Amino acid sequence: MTEAASGGASETDATCPFCGLLCDDLRVARTGSAIHVLAAGCELARRSFPSGPPPGGARIGGREATVGEAVRAAADILGAARSPLFGGLATDAAGMRAVMGLAERCGALLDHMNAQAKFRNLLVLQEGGWITTTLAEVRNRADLLVLAGTDAVSRFPRFFERFVWVGETLFGLAPSERQVVYLGDGLDIRAGIAPDGRPPLHLACETARLGEGFGALRALLAGRRLDAERAAGLPMSAWRDLADRLAAARYAVIVWSAADLDFPHADLTVRQIAETIKDLNRQGRAAGLPLGGSDGDFTADGVQLWQTGYPFRTRLGPDGPDYDPRRYATAEVLARGEADALLWVASFDPRRGPPAAEVPTIVLGHPEMRPQREPEVFLPVGTPGVDHRAHLFRTDKVVMLPLPRLRDAGLDSVADIVAAIEKGMTTPC
């Protein structure tokens, strides 16, 4: 870290923890507890890094309390619970390990705030498998990118900047050789414009009918006869042109974000995408890139898989893990009254507060969070990679990046707070 020329600010390199790309080329300035992005950041990073000191501390029932008092109150609630729900789970690897230990002691059910989207992918992976690639492979090899139902940059702002329109690749692939195709409606396609001004191809089909479109595409790739004139609202000639582009590509990558496929039975659309990629690999080379990893969802899921062999929506009961991806969704569990306490963890985004549950609620949250219902206990926690050192999985899940601490604002990590709560519990849950 170096001292800046004025204002007593210090400058340092940083990794951004606020989306699954984990961009590690940022330059930030710190003045007191305020952090400002100087170079290489996106609007999400500039908005999310703290611009001042944390606003307020721990609360019990809405009144100010010390961290110690709030920890004891949380321990009392969980100690009396018989069927607690641990939700949110937006934390880093160390935080999730601590949560897992407490969940095992309490017999808690675990469900991440992004699980609804994640299961659109996971159900496909469990049932039929898929062929996926990495960000490095996209950057260095992909000559055709098909973005299915997503523009990528709405959730991952620097995707094109860092992995598509790059000046240098390992194997000599030039930007002029890349083709970009968008599938879906309501997409921002500006990032897909090539540096030389070439516009992307945009097939503005109905996003909710992408499964139908990929079904037609698979039939065309297999050389089968199709009597239909349209698929997913587009003429068959458009799908035939896309089939020809995919067949001719040296390395085609189909990109999607499960969070953007927000319609009934979207997992069947993901299944069609995955099967299309398998079809393409019979005579060529293609892969998928499912984008995610925000709010620590890939990190928390990875830790849970290491420790239990099961993903989210698993209860850690006395007879071992009990996994049910539909029955154990947070909203369903709370609606049926099957939880008697809620522990909500959200350390990245102050907007991701807990549901207004009618059970005692403990929030380990971003200090700027303002829940819609004041929880019984609120404990402010630091942001991983800002207020404490952290490890997070990148969106392609092949790299876990270490993030240094950027400031000391007196905020404890999720791991430290959870450890304190468990230590304060005098009886088993």
Secondary structure as the mmCIF struct_conf table of DSSP 4:
data_model
#
loop_
_struct_conf.conf_type_id
_struct_conf.id
_struct_conf.beg_label_comp_id
_struct_conf.beg_label_asym_id
_struct_conf.beg_label_seq_id
_struct_conf.end_label_comp_id
_struct_conf.end_label_asym_id
_struct_conf.end_label_seq_id
STRN STRN1 THR A 2 GLU A 3
BEND BEND1 ALA A 5 SER A 6
TURN_TY1_P TURN_TY1_P1 GLY A 7 GLY A 8
STRN STRN2 SER A 10 ALA A 14
BEND BEND2 PHE A 18 CYS A 19
TURN_TY1_P TURN_TY1_P2 GLY A 20 LEU A 21
STRN STRN3 LEU A 26 THR A 31
TURN_TY1_P TURN_TY1_P3 GLY A 32 SER A 33
STRN STRN4 ALA A 34 ALA A 39
BEND BEND3 ALA A 40 ALA A 40
HELX_RH_AL_P HELX_RH_AL_P1 GLU A 43 SER A 48
BEND BEND4 PHE A 49 PHE A 49
BEND BEND5 SER A 51 PRO A 53
STRN STRN5 ARG A 59 ILE A 60
TURN_TY1_P TURN_TY1_P4 GLY A 61 GLY A 62
STRN STRN6 ARG A 63 GLU A 64
HELX_RH_AL_P HELX_RH_AL_P2 VAL A 67 ALA A 80
BEND BEND6 ARG A 82 SER A 83
STRN STRN7 PRO A 84 ALA A 90
HELX_RH_AL_P HELX_RH_AL_P3 ALA A 93 CYS A 106
TURN_TY1_P TURN_TY1_P5 GLY A 107 GLY A 107
STRN STRN8 LEU A 109 HIS A 112
TURN_TY1_P TURN_TY1_P6 MET A 113 ASN A 114
HELX_RH_AL_P HELX_RH_AL_P4 ALA A 115 GLY A 128
STRN STRN9 THR A 132 THR A 132
HELX_RH_AL_P HELX_RH_AL_P5 LEU A 135 ARG A 141
BEND BEND7 ASP A 143 ASP A 143
STRN STRN10 LEU A 144 ALA A 148
BEND BEND8 GLY A 149 GLY A 149
BEND BEND9 ALA A 152 ALA A 152
TURN_TY1_P TURN_TY1_P7 VAL A 153 ARG A 155
BEND BEND10 PHE A 156 PHE A 156
TURN_TY1_P TURN_TY1_P8 PRO A 157 ARG A 158
HELX_RH_AL_P HELX_RH_AL_P6 PHE A 159 PHE A 163
TURN_TY1_P TURN_TY1_P9 VAL A 164 VAL A 164
BEND BEND11 TRP A 165 TRP A 165
BEND BEND12 GLY A 167 GLY A 167
TURN_TY1_P TURN_TY1_P10 LEU A 170 PHE A 171
HELX_RH_3T_P HELX_RH_3T_P1 PRO A 175 GLU A 177
STRN STRN11 GLN A 179 LEU A 183
BEND BEND13 GLY A 184 GLY A 186
HELX_RH_3T_P HELX_RH_3T_P2 ARG A 190 GLY A 192
BEND BEND14 ILE A 193 ILE A 193
TURN_TY1_P TURN_TY1_P11 PRO A 195 ASP A 196
HELX_LH_PP_P HELX_LH_PP_P1 ARG A 198 PRO A 200
STRN STRN12 LEU A 201 LEU A 203
HELX_RH_3T_P HELX_RH_3T_P3 THR A 207 ARG A 209
HELX_RH_AL_P HELX_RH_AL_P7 LEU A 210 LEU A 221
TURN_TY1_P TURN_TY1_P12 ALA A 222 GLY A 223
BEND BEND15 GLU A 229 GLU A 229
STRN STRN13 ARG A 230 ALA A 231
TURN_TY1_P TURN_TY1_P13 ALA A 232 GLY A 233
STRN STRN14 LEU A 234 PRO A 235
HELX_RH_AL_P HELX_RH_AL_P8 MET A 236 ALA A 248
BEND BEND16 ARG A 250 TYR A 251
STRN STRN15 ALA A 252 SER A 257
HELX_RH_3T_P HELX_RH_3T_P4 ALA A 258 ASP A 260
BEND BEND17 PHE A 263 PHE A 263
TURN_TY1_P TURN_TY1_P14 PRO A 264 HIS A 265
HELX_RH_AL_P HELX_RH_AL_P9 ALA A 266 LEU A 280
TURN_TY1_P TURN_TY1_P15 ASN A 281 GLN A 283
BEND BEND18 GLY A 284 GLY A 284
STRN STRN16 ALA A 286 LEU A 291
HELX_RH_3T_P HELX_RH_3T_P5 SER A 294 GLY A 296
HELX_RH_AL_P HELX_RH_AL_P10 ASP A 297 THR A 308
BEND BEND19 GLY A 309 GLY A 309
BEND BEND20 PHE A 312 ARG A 313
STRN STRN17 THR A 314 GLY A 317
TURN_TY1_P TURN_TY1_P16 PRO A 318 ASP A 319
STRN STRN18 GLY A 320 TYR A 323
TURN_TY1_P TURN_TY1_P17 PRO A 325 TYR A 328
HELX_RH_AL_P HELX_RH_AL_P11 THR A 330 ALA A 335
TURN_TY1_P TURN_TY1_P18 ARG A 336 GLY A 337
BEND BEND21 ASP A 340 ASP A 340
STRN STRN19 ALA A 341 ALA A 346
BEND BEND22 PHE A 348 PHE A 348
TURN_TY1_P TURN_TY1_P19 PRO A 350 ARG A 351
BEND BEND23 GLU A 358 VAL A 359
STRN STRN20 THR A 361 GLY A 365
TURN_TY1_P TURN_TY1_P20 PRO A 367 GLU A 368
BEND BEND24 GLN A 372 ARG A 373
BEND BEND25 GLU A 376 GLU A 376
STRN STRN21 VAL A 377 PRO A 380
HELX_LH_PP_P HELX_LH_PP_P2 GLY A 382 THR A 383
STRN STRN22 PRO A 384 PRO A 384
TURN_TY1_P TURN_TY1_P21 GLY A 385 ASP A 387
STRN STRN23 HIS A 388 HIS A 388
STRN STRN24 ALA A 390 PHE A 393
TURN_TY1_P TURN_TY1_P22 THR A 395 ASP A 396
BEND BEND26 LYS A 397 VAL A 398
STRN STRN25 MET A 400 LEU A 403
BEND BEND27 GLY A 410 GLY A 410
HELX_LH_PP_P HELX_LH_PP_P3 LEU A 411 SER A 413
HELX_RH_AL_P HELX_RH_AL_P12 VAL A 414 GLY A 424
BEND BEND28 THR A 427 THR A 427
#
